[in-house]
Amino acid sequence: MYFAETVPVTEAAVESTYTNFDIFMVIFTVLIAIGLVRLLMQRPRKNVLAIGFSTVALLVFLIADYKMVSGW
């Protein structure tokens, strides 16, 4: 009758953890990366505090994105 009835149920169904907020996480990560590149390209004086803060924020967001995508 139905294709689902003919498939043996040997594999457990894996449920995805994808939500719409995941798109915003990736967008925020890209924005932080763009901001860091712009900070690093400043010629006369570089704001070391802003570079350090954005580097830490980018690392945190990259780790969060990795964990998020691995859960899909």
TILOTI-801018 format. One line per field, with one value per residue (C-alpha): residue number from 1; residue in one letter; chain; x, y, z. Coordinates in steps of 0.1 Angstrom, whole numbers, plus 5000, padded with zeros to 4 digits. Layout:
BEGIN
num = (NUM,...)
residuo = (A,...)
cadena = (A,...)
X = (X,...)
Y = (Y,...)
Z = (Z,...)
END
This chain:
BEGIN
num = (1,2,3,4,5,6,7,8,9,10,11,12,13,14,15,16,17,18,19,20,21,22,23,24,25,26,27,28,29,30,31,32,33,34,35,36,37,38,39,40,41,42,43,44,45,46,47,48,49,50,51,52,53,54,55,56,57,58,59,60,61,62,63,64,65,66,67,68,69,70,71,72)
residuo = (M,Y,F,A,E,T,V,P,V,T,E,A,A,V,E,S,T,Y,T,N,F,D,I,F,M,V,I,F,T,V,L,I,A,I,G,L,V,R,L,L,M,Q,R,P,R,K,N,V,L,A,I,G,F,S,T,V,A,L,L,V,F,L,I,A,D,Y,K,M,V,S,G,W)
cadena = (A,A,A,A,A,A,A,A,A,A,A,A,A,A,A,A,A,A,A,A,A,A,A,A,A,A,A,A,A,A,A,A,A,A,A,A,A,A,A,A,A,A,A,A,A,A,A,A,A,A,A,A,A,A,A,A,A,A,A,A,A,A,A,A,A,A,A,A,A,A,A,A)
X = (5000,5022,5060,5065,5048,5072,5104,5117,5119,5154,5168,5157,5142,5166,5149,5165,5172,5170,5152,5148,5171,5200,5200,5204,5233,5251,5244,5257,5289,5294,5288,5313,5339,5334,5338,5370,5385,5376,5393,5424,5426,5428,5460,5470,5458,5443,5419,5435,5406,5380,5402,5405,5368,5357,5382,5368,5332,5340,5355,5325,5301,5321,5321,5283,5278,5298,5277,5245,5253,5265,5231,5212)
Y = (5000,5028,5030,5037,5004,4984,4999,4979,4998,4988,5024,5048,5080,5109,5142,5174,5202,5229,5261,5294,5311,5291,5314,5344,5327,5323,5358,5372,5351,5366,5401,5397,5383,5413,5436,5419,5421,5458,5464,5446,5466,5500,5517,5546,5533,5500,5495,5466,5462,5460,5435,5413,5415,5407,5378,5362,5368,5353,5322,5318,5321,5298,5271,5276,5274,5241,5226,5239,5224,5191,5187,5190)
Z = (5000,5013,5008,5045,5054,5032,5047,5076,5109,5117,5119,5145,5131,5137,5145,5132,5156,5129,5139,5121,5146,5131,5101,5123,5141,5108,5097,5130,5125,5091,5103,5131,5107,5084,5113,5124,5089,5087,5121,5110,5077,5095,5087,5110,5145,5153,5182,5200,5225,5196,5177,5208,5216,5181,5179,5210,5198,5165,5181,5203,5174,5152,5180,5184,5147,5145,5174,5158,5123,5138,5154,5121)
END
